[in-house]
């Protein structure tokens, strides 16, 4: 006996359902989730999330890097913060692309 085909759900529909299901988070967190999902919706909104492949996402990320002029700087900041938290970067090192030192070095 064959299983009934599943109904196709678009990424936009999935995102709406996800946001509605997160009753355990405050309004600000929901706002952050909505913001994070915005770009994904713009690119993949009408596609079934089950059909997305790694190369689809890799292509999207490459497009974002081209269209967002400071994406590398922002990515560098995040990477530097992660290295600092893991102990791989001294607290005195400036964040990549940032002229200000972190608060710990100014105290």
N, C-alpha and C positions, 0 to 999 in steps of 0.2 A: 504494500500500500504506500503510495507516494504522499509525502507531507504537503500540506497546502502551502502555496507560495506565500512568503511573507509580504506584507504590505510595504511598499517603498516609502521611506521617510527621508525627507531632505535634511541636509545639515541644518538649515534654518529651523525646521520643525523640531529636530532633535535638540537644538540649542534652547528653543523656547521651553520645551519639556524639562530640560535640565535645570534651567533657571527657576521654573515654577516648582520643581521638586526640592530645591534647596531652602527649605523652611527653617533649617538649623543655623543659618547665617544672618548677620545683620544687614541692614539696607546698604551700608557702604560697601560691604563685601560683594553683594549682588551687583552693585554699580560697577565694581572692578571686574567682575566676571563678564558683565554685559560689554564692557569696553574691550576686554581681551578677546571676546568672541566676534566683535564687529568686523575685523579684517578677514577672519576666516569665513564669515557669512558672505562678505563681499565677493570673495573668490570662489568659494565652494557651496554657496547657499542653496543652489538647486540640485546638488548632487547627493546621492545616497552615501552616507559616511562609510558604510560597509564596502563600497566600491573604491574608496580612496586608497592609493598605494603610496609607498615610501617615495617613489619618484615624483608623484603628484605634489606631495608636501615639500620635497626638496626644491622643486621648480618654483613653488609659491614663495618659499623662503628666499630663493635667489632673486625673484622679482621684487620682494620687499627690500632687499639690500640695495637694489638699484634705485628704487623709487623713494627710499627714505635716506636722505643724504647723510644723516648722522647715525645710521644704524650701526656702523662699525664702532664709532666712538661709544655709543650706548652699550653695545655688546662688550666692548673692552672694559667699561666701568663695571658691568656685572661680573665679568670674569675676574677682574682684579679684586672685587669685594669677596668673591668666593674663595680666591686664593688666600686672601688675608684671613678670612675666617677659618680656613683650614690650616693656617700657620705657614703657608708657602710664601707669603709676601709680608714683609715687616710693616707694622702699623705706621711707620714714618713715611712709607712710600705714597706718593700722590696717586690718586686714581687716574687711570689712563684717560687722557683727553680732558682732564679736569685741572684747573689752575689752583683750586683750593685743596688743602690737605684735609684729611678727615679730622673730626673733632678730637679724637684721642691724642693727636699730635699737637693740638693747639692748647691743651690744658697744662 
